[in-house]
Amino acid sequence: MESSSPATLAPGELQDVFVSVVIVADGQFDIGHEIEAIVHRALVSFAYFELVIVDNNMSAAQRARARDWLETTTNTRIVRVARRSSLDVAVFAGLEAAIGDYVVTMSPGSDPLESLEEIVAELRRGTVDVVQGRSSQPLGDAFLERLGRSAFYSYNRRVLGIELSDRDTRLIGLTRRALNAVSSDGRRHRYLRHLIQHSGLTVGLYTYAPSGPRRSERKLGDGIRDAVEMVSSYSTTPLRFVSMLALTAAILNLLYVLYILIVAVVLGTAVEGWATTSLQLSFMFVMIGIVLAVQSEYMARILKESRREPDYLLIEEIESPRSTGEQARRNVAS
C-alpha cells in the first residue's frame, strides 16, 4: 500500500496507512481503559488499523468479558492459541495473523500511547526496517532477574555479536517487509528480538519512559529456560567451547600419562597415588558430564526440529462486528 510522507500531513490528518497493533493477553490481562485507549488512539491517528489480541491462556471469565467488549468496539480481532505458550510464541501468533502494512507489538499499561504514532512515522520514513523500544530507566525486575538479564545480554554482545540491551522492551514496530523476513525463518524456536538482529535488518531505537510497570506471568525459571534455548538456537558457540574444553582435557590427560611413564620407566620410581588418581578421574568425569549435558541440549533441539511441530495452534478467531474505513481496501500480504 503506497503512503505519503509523514512530513506532508496536516494537523489532525490521518496517516494513510494500515497499522496492526498486536497485544498478548495472559492470565493477568483484562479488558480496560488501557485497551480502549489504544483503539481510540489508532482511530484518530490512522486511516486503517486493526487490533489483534492473542488469547494466551486467558481464564473463562476473562474470555467472556473480552467477547462482550468485542461487540461494542471496532476493528479488533481475538486469536486464541490452543495451549499456553511462551511470550515470543504468542507474539508470533499475533504477528502472523496481522495484515497491516506496519505492525506494532505493545504492552498495555507500560507502553505510552504516543509511541504508536511515533514508531509508525519512523518506519514510514524508510530508513529502518524495525524500530526497537528501549526503556530509559532500568526495568523493574527482581535483583536476581536483573543480574541474569545483564549477564545474558553481555554474552550476546561479546560472543554472539547480537546487539541487545537489558533495557530493550517488547515495544517493537516492523514494516511488512521485515515481518515477512522474520516470519519466513524456518527454525523451530523463534525469539523476535534475537531474530531481528540475526536477520540483518536495519534497526532503529525508540527510547522512552514506560508509563507503568510491566505485567507478566513470566517467572525466573522461564527466563533461564528461554536463555538456554536462545543460546543453543542461534549459535553453536557453547558446543564448540565444550568441544575445545574436552580436547584440552584429553591433551592434559595424555601429558599426564607421559609423565607417569617417565617417572616409572626412566626414573624408576612410582609416584602414582590414590589422591592423584582420584583427582584425575574426577576431573575427567566432570568434563564428560559437561560435554554430555551440552550435547543432550543440541540433540533435543534436533529432535524438536525433525518433528516439524508448529509453535502454536489457533483454535478460534473472533472479531468485532464493526469496522472503519473502506471495506474494499484490504491489505493482502503476499
C-alpha positions in Angstrom: 0.0 0.0 0.0 1.5 3.3 -1.0 1.6 6.1 1.5 2.6 9.7 1.6 5.5 11.1 3.6 4.6 11.9 7.3 6.0 15.3 6.8 3.2 16.2 4.4 0.4 15.5 6.9 -1.7 18.5 8.0 -2.5 18.7 11.8 -5.2 16.2 12.6 -4.9 14.4 9.3 -5.0 10.6 9.5 -1.9 8.7 8.3 -3.0 6.9 5.1 -1.6 3.5 6.2 -2.8 0.2 7.5 -1.5 -0.4 11.0 -1.8 -3.6 13.0 -1.3 -3.5 16.8 -0.6 -6.8 18.5 -1.2 -7.4 22.2 -0.7 -10.7 24.1 -3.3 -11.4 26.7 -2.4 -13.9 29.5 -3.8 -14.7 32.9 -3.2 -11.2 34.2 -4.9 -9.5 31.3 -8.3 -7.8 31.4 -10.2 -5.5 29.1 -10.0 -2.0 30.5 -9.4 1.6 29.6 -5.9 0.8 28.5 -7.1 -1.3 25.6 -9.9 1.1 24.8 -7.3 3.9 24.8 -5.2 2.1 22.2 -8.3 1.6 19.9 -9.2 5.3 20.3 -5.6 6.4 19.6 -5.5 4.3 16.5 -8.9 5.7 15.3 -7.7 9.3 15.4 -4.2 8.5 14.0 -4.6 6.1 11.1 -7.0 5.7 8.2 -6.9 1.9 8.6 -6.0 -0.1 11.6 -6.7 -3.4 13.4 -6.1 -4.5 17.0 -5.0 -8.2 17.3 -5.3 -9.7 20.8 -3.7 -13.1 21.3 -5.5 -15.1 23.9 -2.6 -16.9 25.6 -4.3 -18.7 28.5 -7.0 -16.2 29.5 -9.4 -17.5 32.1 -13.0 -18.3 31.1 -14.2 -15.2 32.9 -11.7 -13.0 31.1 -12.6 -14.6 27.8 -16.3 -13.9 28.4 -15.7 -10.3 29.2 -13.5 -10.0 26.1 -16.3 -11.4 23.9 -18.8 -8.9 25.4 -16.4 -6.0 24.8 -15.7 -7.1 21.3 -19.4 -6.5 20.4 -19.0 -2.8 21.4 -15.7 -2.0 19.8 -14.3 -1.8 16.3 -11.5 -3.2 14.1 -10.5 -5.8 16.7 -9.8 -9.5 16.5 -9.0 -12.1 19.2 -7.0 -15.1 18.2 -6.8 -17.9 20.7 -3.9 -20.4 20.9 -4.7 -24.0 21.8 -2.3 -24.1 24.8 -0.4 -21.6 26.9 2.8 -20.7 25.0 5.9 -18.6 25.7 5.6 -14.9 25.2 7.6 -15.0 22.0 5.5 -17.8 20.5 2.3 -15.8 21.4 3.7 -12.7 19.8 4.5 -14.6 16.6 0.9 -15.9 16.6 -0.3 -12.3 16.6 2.3 -11.1 14.0 1.4 -13.8 11.6 -2.3 -13.1 12.0 -1.8 -9.3 11.4 -2.4 -7.9 7.9 -1.2 -4.3 8.3 1.5 -2.5 6.3 3.1 -1.7 9.7 2.8 -3.9 12.8 3.5 -2.8 16.3 3.6 -5.0 19.4 2.7 -3.3 22.6 2.2 -4.0 26.3 -0.9 -2.2 27.6 -0.3 -0.1 30.7 3.5 0.2 30.3 4.0 1.4 26.7 2.9 5.0 26.1 0.1 5.6 23.6 2.1 8.3 21.7 4.7 5.6 20.9 2.3 4.1 18.4 2.2 7.1 16.1 5.9 7.9 16.5 7.1 4.4 15.7 4.9 4.2 12.6 6.1 7.6 11.5 9.7 6.4 11.9 9.0 3.3 9.9 7.3 5.3 7.1 10.5 7.3 6.6 12.0 4.2 5.0 15.4 4.4 6.8 14.8 1.5 9.1 13.0 -1.9 8.8 12.4 -2.3 12.6 12.0 0.1 15.5 13.0 -1.4 18.8 11.7 0.1 22.0 14.2 0.7 24.8 13.4 1.9 28.3 15.2 5.0 29.5 15.3 3.5 33.0 16.1 0.1 34.4 13.3 -2.4 34.1 11.7 -3.2 37.4 12.7 -6.8 37.8 13.9 -8.6 40.9 17.6 -8.3 41.7 18.5 -11.9 40.5 16.5 -11.4 37.3 18.2 -8.1 36.6 21.6 -9.7 37.2 20.7 -12.6 34.9 19.5 -10.3 32.2 22.6 -8.2 32.3 24.9 -11.2 32.1 22.9 -12.8 29.3 22.8 -9.7 27.1 26.5 -9.1 27.7 27.1 -12.7 26.5 25.0 -11.9 23.4 27.1 -8.8 22.5 30.5 -10.3 23.2 30.1 -13.8 21.9 27.1 -14.0 19.6 27.6 -10.5 18.1 23.9 -9.7 18.8 23.4 -6.1 20.0 20.7 -6.3 22.6 20.3 -4.2 25.8 18.9 -5.4 29.1 16.5 -2.4 28.7 15.0 -3.5 25.4 11.3 -4.0 25.7 8.5 -5.7 23.8 7.5 -2.5 22.1 8.6 -3.2 18.5 7.5 -1.9 15.2 8.0 -3.7 11.9 7.4 -3.0 8.3 5.6 -5.6 6.2 8.9 -6.5 4.5 10.6 -7.0 7.9 7.7 -9.1 9.2 7.8 -11.3 6.1 11.5 -11.8 6.6 11.3 -12.9 10.3 8.2 -15.0 9.7 9.9 -16.9 6.9 12.6 -18.2 9.2 12.3 -21.9 9.4 13.8 -22.6 12.8 11.7 -24.2 15.5 12.4 -21.7 18.3 11.9 -18.1 17.3 12.7 -15.2 19.5 11.6 -11.9 17.9 14.4 -9.6 19.2 17.1 -12.1 18.5 15.7 -13.0 15.1 15.6 -9.3 14.1 19.3 -8.9 14.9 20.2 -12.3 13.4 18.4 -11.4 10.1 20.5 -8.4 9.5 17.5 -6.0 9.3 18.1 -2.3 9.8 17.0 -1.4 13.4 16.2 2.0 14.8 15.9 2.7 18.6 12.9 4.3 20.2 13.9 5.4 23.7 11.0 6.1 26.1 10.0 6.1 29.7 7.5 3.3 30.5 4.1 4.7 31.7 3.7 1.9 34.2 5.1 -1.4 35.4 5.2 -4.5 33.2 2.7 -7.1 33.8 3.7 -10.7 33.0 3.3 -14.3 34.3 6.9 -15.0 33.4 9.0 -16.5 36.2 12.7 -16.8 36.8 12.7 -20.4 35.7 11.0 -19.4 32.4 13.7 -16.8 31.8 16.5 -19.4 32.4 14.9 -21.8 30.0 14.4 -19.2 27.4 18.0 -18.1 27.7 19.3 -21.7 27.2 17.0 -22.1 24.2 18.1 -18.7 22.7 21.8 -19.6 23.1 21.5 -23.0 21.6 19.1 -21.9 18.8 21.2 -19.0 17.4 24.8 -20.2 18.0 27.0 -23.3 18.1 29.4 -21.4 20.4 28.6 -23.5 23.6 29.1 -26.7 21.7 32.4 -25.5 20.2 33.5 -24.3 23.6 32.9 -27.6 25.4 34.5 -29.5 22.4 37.7 -27.4 22.9 37.5 -27.9 26.6 37.2 -31.7 26.2 40.1 -31.7 23.7 42.2 -29.7 26.1 41.4 -32.1 28.9 42.3 -35.0 26.7 45.7 -33.4 25.9 46.4 -32.7 29.5 45.5 -36.3 30.4 47.9 -37.5 27.7 50.7 -35.4 29.1 49.9 -36.8 32.5 50.3 -40.4 31.1 53.7 -39.4 29.6 54.7 -38.0 33.0 53.7 -41.3 34.7 55.7 -43.3 32.1 58.8 -41.1 32.5 58.6 -41.4 36.3 58.0 -45.1 36.2 60.4 -46.2 33.4 63.1 -43.6 33.2 63.4 -42.6 36.9 62.4 -46.0 38.2 60.2 -44.6 41.0 56.4 -44.9 41.3 54.8 -41.7 42.4 51.2 -42.5 41.4 49.0 -42.5 44.4 45.4 -42.6 45.4 44.9 -38.8 45.6 46.4 -38.1 42.2 44.4 -40.9 40.6 41.2 -39.7 42.2 41.8 -36.2 41.1 42.4 -37.3 37.5 39.3 -39.4 37.4 37.2 -36.8 39.0 38.3 -34.1 36.5 37.7 -36.3 33.5 34.2 -37.3 34.8 33.4 -33.6 35.3 34.4 -32.9 31.7 32.5 -35.8 30.4 29.4 -34.6 32.2 29.6 -31.1 30.8 30.1 -32.4 27.3 27.1 -34.8 27.6 24.9 -32.0 29.0 25.5 -29.7 26.1 25.3 -32.4 23.5 22.0 -33.5 25.0 20.6 -30.0 24.7 21.5 -29.9 21.0 20.2 -33.4 20.4 16.9 -32.3 22.0 16.9 -29.3 19.6 17.5 -31.6 16.6 14.6 -33.9 17.8 12.2 -30.9 18.0 13.3 -29.6 14.6 12.8 -33.0 13.0 9.3 -33.4 14.3 8.2 -30.2 12.4 5.6 -29.4 15.0 4.1 -26.0 14.8 4.9 -23.4 17.5 1.2 -22.8 18.2 -2.3 -24.0 17.0 -5.0 -21.4 16.6 -8.3 -22.9 17.7 -10.5 -19.8 17.5 -10.7 -16.4 16.0 -13.4 -13.8 16.7 -13.7 -10.2 15.5 -15.7 -7.2 16.3 -18.8 -6.7 14.1 -17.9 -3.1 13.3 -15.1 -1.9 11.1 -14.0 1.6 10.0 -12.6 2.6 6.6 -13.4 1.3 3.1 -14.3 -2.3 3.1 -13.0 -2.7 -0.4 -9.5 -1.6 0.6 -7.7 -4.5 2.2 -4.0 -5.4 2.5 -3.3 -9.0 1.5 0.3 -10.0 2.3 1.9 -11.9 -0.5 
